[in-house]
Amino acid sequence: MKATDAILSVTSLRKRFAAVEVLKGIDLTVTPGAIHGLVGLNGSGKTTTMECVLGMQSFQSGDVRILGRQPADIWQCHGAVVGIFDTPGLHSGLTVRQVLTHARMLCPKPVRSPAEVEDMLGLSRYSHYRIRQLSLGNRRRVSIAHALLGQPQFIVMDEPFNGLDAGGVDDVLALIKDLNSQTGASFLLSSHQLAYLESICTHISILHNGRIALTETLQNLAGTASTQLRIVCDKADAAVALLQSDPAIRISSHEQNQLNVQTVGIDAAEINRRLVMAGISVSELQELRRGLHQVFQDIVNAPADSPLPEAS
Amino acid sequence: MISSFWVALRAEIYVGLRSHASRLVVILPALIACAQLVLTSMLTASREASETMFGGMGAGQIEGADAWGTLVDAYATGLTLIGLLLAGYAAWSLANDKDSGVLRHLLIRHASRRTMLMVKLAHAHLLGIASIAVLLVSCTLCAWLIWDFGPVVEDGYELIGTSEILTELRLGLLLAIIPLPAAITMGLLVSVLAGNSTQALVAALGITLALDILKGIIGAASDYIYASYLVSLLDSSYLRDVSRLVRGFSDVMINPTTLQMNQWVPWPQAIFLLLLAWYAINRKPV
């Protein structure tokens, strides 16, 4: 894909705060229709990346194009780009309805009324509450409601699940999915909630040590990563001897009649077949597929001088 | 850019009409000035009652001076507050939008940083116009209900006629209003440079008061500072002279050079401060 076709294209982005280089050459591309998750440890530079992308912070070098424009000119997209930040940016003295009316005034092509978006986010009963009277979760809902007044093409969300209760998280996840499927809106989400990202993202980028350590589609991440198996059988020693002979299989641990193995490209059924053929009775075989959490852990726990683990 | 300016200004006015800070800027100066008028009228009535009781109005008493003098003092009090509040509001406004994150939504969706600077500048000026209008109307009405206005007379001789008083009063007010845009742009510059809204507010008020003190120290050079023409706590504006004039002092006369400086010095300073803010706003994180 050409950079010009991308919703967001970040090339060699470097950002320094005094002597500390936070971003050491970020490369990131968000494709049309993608829900792109950006994950990283606290202080890894997720928010800084988003702020640079949206023109809130200057950067030392690199190129950022968002819908083909530079960050300082995003306003010329006239509402096609929306940012929802960790701290909801709302006038605390206004009511929910007034905040949304104000946001609608600034929306060039509004497609929904304040009452409609209040209804969509369960804010109707708080319509006449001042923002300062709302909980953090409800403030975040109002902040998200901003995005729904118009028809954005690209929504950047920094920690969208912070402060939300379980129901609120489900609502936001459903909204992201609906907006993505119904309007084709692309998303860049940053969060520590890997499970939530895993449930909606099409792409994941892991930010570590100031660089994008891994960018992959979620499908590839799940399909190409190695698989953990837990096997309970009657002849554990014989099973270890058999499986160790295959270089695609690594024995992680072995205890009495239970062993944990890591495989690449060999599925559980094949392992079971080999053991049974060797006369070993398998009483339990459990596949522990490596998820985003495991991939993330592998990357952040890798020694600084070792090559980063790859997903494919 | 022009259309985004008008839409953003309209949205700013929408918020301003519902904000306590904006209401405070418009109403507080008029409220304090009217309170000063009422209090002075009560003190005057009490003094006159006392004089009547102990021997009546003495010879040499100037008639009409209380009414005009108190009204000009009330205007001066109101304009002092307006100068401080507008500088403070301009400093607080943009910095507060940065603190709360509101500015981010505007910058992403609708307007450039420089457009937002101009919107804040225009909004502060609209607030200034509103607060001056409310001050003039409420003080004039309040004074008109309390006193009878007419020429200033001493021992049967007219010292100064009503039309001359009104002419000087109009000039005094005009000269006091001219430096307000410079005070607003100083506040905006501080707002752009400050780290947060508290810092911005404190710095803007501090600079205003520091300039007030400075103008008394630097002598003739103070003619080149816009703050010399603002009505302030250490007042050196022409309105202070008008206050003496309407009390029957005959030595009041504005120097033509001072008049020229008052009319022209604040404008280039306002433009210079605005250019600095214009340059700085694209270089600060929001």
Interface residues (C-beta under 8 A of the other chain):
Chain A: E51 L54 G55 M56 Q57 S58 A72 D73 I74 W75 H78 G79 V81 V82 G83 F85 T87 P88 G89 L90 H91 S92 G93 L94 Q98 T101 H102 A103 M105 L106 C107 P108 H146 G150
Chain B: S4 V7 A8 R10 A11 Y14 V15 R18 S19 H20 S100 G101 V102 L103 R104 H105 L106 L107 I108 R109 H110 A111 S112 R113 T115 N282 R283 P285 V286
